[in-house]
Amino acid sequence: MGCRFELVLSGAPDLFLFSAGEEAIELIEEAHARLTRFEPGSVVSRLTAGSEERLDAELFGLFETCEDVRTASDGAFDITRGGALALDADRRTVRVLRGDIDMGGIGKGFAVDLAAASLRESGVPGGFVHAGTSTCRGFGDAE
């Protein structure tokens, strides 16, 4: 995703926050590994190369959201950069019909959401997840 991610966590002992933060960072790294177009083994790179990919429900849902937003925005938001995708909801597969994929418009937000959800599920009382200069999410009570 080409940017720095930062976590600010509060409301619990440091060791607990550190451990929960490490888990959140791992999720961010996993999201990057799946969504980057710069690594040949990523889902995005394999799709762009012509592969049909069967995805887990979470990642397939992201592609469905991308298609919904593309339609609602009349193509102003388009991860295929003018191309087209084929999504099969029954099989949870995605294939690029034409064009290539760039998740830059949504990938950071996806990773931030995953990290924030993980932190909340871990029991972190409050926090802030920041990605680059464009994407952030806060949760919990302000101290």
Buried (B, 14 or more C-beta within 10 A) or exposed (E): BEBEBEBEBBBBEEEBBEEBBEEBBEBBEEBBEBBBBEEEEBBBBBBBEEEEBEBEEEBBBBBBEBBEBBEEEEEEBBBBEEBEBEBEEEEBBBBBEEBBBBBBEBBBBBBBBBBBBBBBEBEBBBBBBBBBEEBBBEBBEEE
